[in-house]
């Protein structure tokens, strides 16, 4: 039913059914896979699993006071359903990070399913959500390459977009209650 990407310093993709039960979890690199291997992901409860993933990212130093931005991308045929799920997970992420004394900023996007984008995202070992941000930055500044951007954390991508004056507000939604600390867009 939905594919959820969590992007921070690492990228993880979760596929769910319409009851929000987890069907699969995919890491986009070795560090993210090791992170997943450390934890027992609750196949029955998406919110608990996202909480575990965020907590593990913090414990392993992938999220901290300097790398504090998480992007939730939800792919669903229904944009309304994708937005509702993104808002719900936004709160789970903020609560999880706050419990560990990390102030996070969550950016959200609803993604329309696109098999071409999925293949291209796999080529760069990034989530479809991160790919959309990368494409927007490259479109605004052709001196940048997708290969170079793929190696950056989400915080670094947003910092680059700010430096290059790339407006990302047409593709991501920033929680209005938590402005980006170092990366206002």
Helices and strands as residue ranges (DSSP letters): E 2-7, E 11-16, E 22-27, H 30-38, H 46-59, E 69-75, H 79-99, E 105-111, H 115-124, H 128-140, H 146-150, H 154-163, E 173-174
